[in-house]
Each structure stands twice: as structure tokens, then as C-alpha cells.
Amino acid sequence: MKLRAGQAVDVLRAAGEPTRLRILALLAREELAVLELCRVLDQSQPRVSRHLKLLAEAGLVERFPDGAWVFYRLAGGGQAGELVREVLARLDVRDPALVRDADRLTAVFAERAAEASDYFARNAARWDEIRSLYVSEVSVESAILQAAGPGPYRRLVDLGSGTGRMLTLLGPRAETALGLDLSQQMLNIARNHVAEARLEGCELRHGDIFGTRLPDGWADLVVVHQVLHYLADPAAAVKEAARITALDGKLIIVDFAPHRLEFLREQHQHRRLGFSDAEMRRWLGAESLANIAVETLPPAREAGLTVKIWTAERAAAGRRVAA
């Protein structure tokens, strides 16, 4: 459906203000919290929020609360979104204001990464202990084994492998297994755990969940266990995980349901406070994954967290699937 003239004027009017155009250029890179936008733009929260409100009303950005934080991202589709993306594509990236914003955003990214790296370094040795404070690992692992099925798997990939628990849990059912993580401390602990489990076909690598450098359809089982809530762009991680999932292969994502435990942000570097089924189904469906199943595990204690296990398949061409 084409935009009517009045709609096009509204879209262009919303985007046609210097600060709002800068906001759109920033959100084209990734979803950002309001306070992060304030830091990059060097403007007050009320002022930035007013700009965001206008952009949201014009259908150019999407707003989604996450606990006490509010995140924004470019609208996913539609003619208005396409028009804005066309405008952004024509911007001169050497423009001084855009260069300054990009440098500040890079500084925000670096600070965020440094905080996460420091946290993981401090807590690597007791990572499983920290996780056990919030969920019942026995019930979660039993559900993961059931979701994965008996195997055997030709290739298993664990993205963000942490201490290697998914590798030692699922590795015995795989011919070969690969764990990727950005934390060297975590990789060292995972290597010890894998060696103790005598998993000779298991390899640990320093690797990025957003860019694994693995071929399309490389693994018939891909696992993303308790990783997405740390990420600035979880949808991009799901996209990469789906890309390396083979035809007739399976992707398993384990994370938290939406919650309001803000201290996990403050003390444990959680960026997102859980994910809804609708959000996860949208991401998986966008990557042509189907047969999506959801397992919900209640918390082990009253003030704990609900764990969700989302399982999806990449069906071979011609085989009937259900979303």
C-alpha cells in the first residue's frame, strides 16, 4: 500500500528535524535505551523523550518498555519505514554531527562491553552458583534434553557457552561440538569442564554470537542458553543462530520470561529483563523457522525467575511445517 500525500508529509515532517534525524540514524544501528540516546545526543531526557514521542506517533520508531527502562528501535516495516530508510541511506556519513554521534555511540558500546567483561571476569569461577540463585537447573536441563531429543547430532553449536554446561549436557549426543564465547575466563573454565567430561570431539573458540563466521546451515543443533538478556541486539543474535541452523535442524533458546528484577541490571549486567513468547515467535518466524514450541518452567523460589525454552526447526523444502 502506497503512502497518501498527507501521510508522506507527516513522515517527512517527523523526520525533518535535526535531532530527530540524528535519532533515526542512531536507531538504524541498533535499538537503544532512552538514557543512552540522551548521552549520545547530549540532551536532556525530557527533550529526547519529546522527540521520540513524535517519531513514534508518525510510525517511524517502536517503543517497548523493559522493566524500568524504555527502548526504541526503527519501525520494522511499512511504507513509512521504507521512506525513512531511503532518507537515511542518502545521508553523508561524513557529516560532522553524524560523525560525532557515531563516536559517542561507540564510546557507549565500549563502556557497556567493558562493564560486561569486568563482570564476567569477576564472576566466571562462580557462574553456575550465581545462576542457581534464580532457577532450578535440574528441571531446566531436563527440559533442554527433552527439547533437543536423543540425537545423535552431527554438529552441535553452543553460542555464548559460558562455563560449558550445555556442551557437557548435550555433547555426549553429538559427533562434534563447538562452543563460542567472548570471555576468555569463561572459555578457560569451559575447557576444564569439557576435559573432565572427556568430550574429545568438543572445541572451544573465542567467537562473537553476532558474527560466528560459520557457514549457513552448519549445525543441526544450535543452543543459545541464558545469553540473550545480556545483549544489546538480541534479535540479531537470533538471526545469526537461525542462519547456521541446518535444514531439518533445531534451534533451542533458553532465557527468562519478562520480569521486574531491576537489580539484575545493576548487579549482573542484564540488559533485557526477559522476553515474551510473542517477541520470540516474531524473531524466529522472520528467519523462516517453524514448529515453534514453548516450555515454561516456574521459579524454584517465590522471588525467582520463570525460565522459557523456545524450540524451533528449519524444515527442509517441501515438508509441511506449523508456526
C-alpha positions in Angstrom: 0.0 0.0 0.0 1.3 3.4 -1.0 1.5 6.4 1.3 -1.1 9.1 0.7 0.3 12.6 0.3 -0.8 13.7 3.7 0.9 10.6 5.3 4.1 11.3 3.4 4.1 14.9 4.7 3.6 13.6 8.3 6.5 11.2 7.9 8.8 13.7 6.4 7.9 16.4 9.0 8.6 14.0 11.8 12.0 13.0 10.3 12.8 16.5 9.1 14.2 18.0 12.3 17.9 17.8 13.1 17.7 16.0 16.4 15.0 13.6 15.2 17.0 12.7 12.1 20.1 12.0 14.3 17.9 9.8 16.5 16.8 7.8 13.4 20.4 7.4 12.2 21.4 6.1 15.7 18.5 3.7 15.9 19.4 2.4 12.4 22.5 0.9 14.1 20.7 -0.8 16.9 17.9 -0.5 19.5 18.8 1.9 22.3 17.5 2.9 25.7 16.4 6.5 26.2 19.2 7.3 28.6 21.7 6.0 26.0 20.3 8.3 23.4 20.5 11.2 25.9 24.2 10.6 26.4 25.0 10.4 22.7 22.9 13.5 21.8 24.0 15.4 24.9 20.4 16.5 25.5 18.0 16.2 28.5 15.7 13.2 28.9 12.5 15.3 28.6 13.7 16.8 25.3 14.8 13.5 23.9 11.6 11.8 25.0 9.5 14.5 23.2 11.3 13.8 20.0 10.8 10.1 20.4 7.1 10.6 21.1 6.8 12.4 17.8 8.7 9.8 15.9 6.6 7.0 17.5 3.3 8.8 16.6 4.5 9.1 13.0 5.1 5.3 13.0 8.9 5.7 12.4 10.1 4.1 15.7 8.7 1.4 18.0 8.7 1.9 21.8 8.9 -1.1 24.2 9.3 -0.8 27.9 11.5 -3.4 29.6 11.2 -3.1 33.4 12.1 0.4 34.4 13.9 1.1 31.1 12.3 2.0 27.8 14.0 1.0 24.5 13.4 2.3 21.0 14.1 0.8 17.6 13.3 1.7 14.0 9.8 0.6 12.9 10.0 -2.9 11.4 8.3 -2.3 8.1 5.6 -0.4 6.1 5.9 2.4 3.6 6.7 5.0 6.2 9.7 2.9 7.4 10.9 2.3 3.9 10.7 6.1 3.2 12.8 6.9 6.3 15.4 4.2 5.4 15.7 5.7 2.0 16.4 9.1 3.5 19.0 7.6 5.9 20.7 5.8 3.1 21.3 9.1 1.4 22.9 10.8 4.4 26.5 11.8 4.1 28.2 9.7 6.8 31.0 12.3 7.0 28.6 14.9 8.3 30.2 16.4 11.4 27.1 15.9 13.6 26.7 12.2 12.5 30.4 11.5 13.0 30.2 13.0 16.5 27.1 10.9 17.3 28.8 7.8 16.0 31.9 8.4 18.1 29.8 8.9 21.2 27.8 5.8 20.5 31.0 3.8 20.0 32.1 5.1 23.5 28.8 3.9 24.9 29.3 0.5 23.3 32.9 0.3 24.7 31.8 1.2 28.2 29.0 -1.3 28.0 31.4 -4.0 26.8 34.0 -3.1 29.5 31.4 -3.4 32.2 30.2 -6.8 30.9 33.8 -8.1 30.5 34.7 -7.0 34.0 31.6 -8.6 35.4 32.2 -11.9 33.7 35.9 -11.9 34.7 34.9 -11.3 38.4 32.2 -14.0 38.4 33.4 -16.6 35.9 34.5 -19.0 38.7 31.1 -19.0 40.4 28.9 -18.5 37.3 26.8 -21.7 37.9 26.4 -20.7 41.5 25.0 -17.2 40.6 22.6 -18.8 38.0 21.4 -21.3 40.5 20.1 -18.5 42.8 17.4 -17.8 40.3 16.3 -21.0 38.6 16.2 -24.8 39.2 19.0 -26.0 37.0 17.9 -29.7 37.3 14.5 -29.0 35.9 15.8 -26.7 33.2 18.4 -29.2 32.0 15.9 -32.0 31.9 13.6 -29.8 29.8 16.5 -28.9 27.4 17.4 -32.6 26.9 13.8 -33.4 26.1 13.6 -30.4 23.7 16.8 -31.4 21.9 15.8 -35.0 21.5 18.0 -38.1 21.7 20.2 -37.3 18.7 22.7 -38.1 17.5 23.6 -34.7 16.3 26.2 -34.3 13.6 27.2 -30.8 14.7 26.3 -29.0 17.9 26.9 -25.3 18.4 26.6 -23.6 21.7 26.5 -19.8 21.3 27.7 -17.9 24.4 28.8 -21.2 26.0 29.9 -19.7 29.4 31.2 -22.4 31.6 30.4 -25.0 29.0 27.4 -26.6 30.8 25.4 -27.0 27.6 28.4 -28.7 25.9 28.8 -31.2 28.8 25.0 -31.8 28.8 24.4 -32.2 25.1 27.9 -33.1 23.9 27.6 -36.8 24.6 24.8 -36.9 22.0 26.9 -35.1 19.3 29.6 -36.3 16.9 31.3 -32.9 17.1 30.5 -29.8 19.3 31.6 -26.2 19.2 31.3 -23.6 21.9 31.8 -19.9 21.2 32.2 -17.2 23.8 33.9 -13.7 24.0 35.1 -14.2 27.6 38.5 -15.9 27.9 37.8 -16.6 31.6 34.6 -18.4 30.7 36.4 -20.3 27.9 39.1 -21.5 30.2 36.6 -22.8 32.7 34.6 -24.4 29.9 37.7 -26.1 28.6 38.3 -27.6 32.0 34.7 -28.9 32.3 34.8 -30.4 28.8 38.1 -32.1 29.5 36.7 -33.5 32.7 33.7 -34.8 30.8 36.1 -36.5 28.3 34.4 -34.9 25.3 37.1 -35.3 22.7 35.0 -34.0 19.8 34.3 -30.7 21.5 36.1 -27.5 20.7 36.0 -24.1 22.4 36.7 -20.9 20.5 36.8 -17.2 21.1 33.8 -16.1 19.0 31.1 -13.5 18.6 27.4 -14.5 18.7 26.6 -11.8 16.2 29.1 -13.0 13.7 30.1 -16.6 14.2 31.9 -16.9 10.8 30.3 -20.4 10.4 28.7 -21.4 7.1 25.0 -21.2 6.5 23.2 -24.3 7.8 26.3 -25.6 9.5 24.9 -27.2 12.7 21.9 -29.5 13.2 21.5 -28.4 16.8 22.2 -24.8 17.9 21.7 -23.7 21.5 21.6 -20.2 23.0 21.4 -20.7 26.7 20.9 -17.7 29.1 22.7 -15.3 26.7 20.1 -13.0 25.1 19.3 -10.9 28.1 22.9 -9.6 28.1 22.8 -8.4 24.5 22.1 -5.0 23.1 20.5 -6.6 20.0 19.1 -10.0 20.8 17.1 -10.2 17.6 20.4 -10.0 15.7 21.7 -12.9 17.7 18.6 -15.0 17.0 19.1 -14.2 13.3 22.7 -15.4 13.3 21.7 -18.6 15.3 19.0 -19.3 12.8 21.4 -18.7 9.9 23.7 -21.5 11.0 20.9 -23.9 11.7 20.7 -26.7 9.1 17.7 -27.9 7.1 15.8 -30.2 9.4 18.0 -28.8 12.2 16.8 -27.4 15.5 17.4 -24.2 17.4 16.9 -24.0 21.2 16.8 -20.7 23.1 16.7 -20.7 26.8 16.1 -17.4 28.7 13.8 -15.7 31.1 10.2 -14.6 30.8 9.5 -10.9 31.3 10.2 -9.9 34.9 10.9 -6.8 37.1 14.0 -7.7 39.0 15.9 -4.5 38.3 18.8 -5.5 40.5 19.9 -7.9 37.7 20.7 -4.9 35.6 22.5 -3.1 38.3 24.4 -6.0 39.8 24.6 -8.6 37.0 24.7 -6.7 33.7 21.4 -7.9 32.4 20.3 -5.5 29.6 16.9 -7.0 28.9 14.5 -8.3 31.7 13.2 -11.3 29.8 11.4 -11.9 26.6 7.8 -12.6 25.7 6.6 -15.5 23.6 5.2 -13.1 21.0 8.5 -11.4 20.6 10.4 -14.6 20.3 7.9 -16.1 17.8 8.3 -13.0 15.7 12.0 -13.2 15.6 12.1 -16.9 14.8 9.3 -16.6 12.2 11.2 -13.8 10.5 14.1 -16.3 9.9 11.7 -18.9 8.4 11.9 -21.2 11.4 8.7 -23.1 12.3 7.3 -25.8 14.5 7.9 -23.4 17.4 7.4 -24.9 20.8 7.5 -23.2 24.2 8.2 -24.7 27.6 7.6 -22.6 30.7 9.4 -23.5 33.9 8.2 -21.7 37.1 10.8 -20.4 39.5 12.4 -22.5 42.2 11.5 -19.9 44.8 8.9 -17.3 45.2 11.1 -14.4 44.2 12.8 -16.2 41.4 12.6 -16.1 37.6 10.5 -18.0 35.2 12.6 -19.8 32.6 11.4 -20.2 29.0 12.6 -22.7 26.5 11.8 -21.9 22.8 12.5 -24.6 20.3 12.2 -24.1 16.5 13.1 -26.0 13.4 14.3 -25.2 9.9 12.2 -27.5 7.8 13.5 -28.9 4.5 11.8 -27.5 1.4 8.5 -29.3 0.7 8.0 -30.5 4.2 4.9 -29.2 5.9 5.5 -27.1 9.0 3.4 -25.2 11.5 4.4 -22.0 13.2 
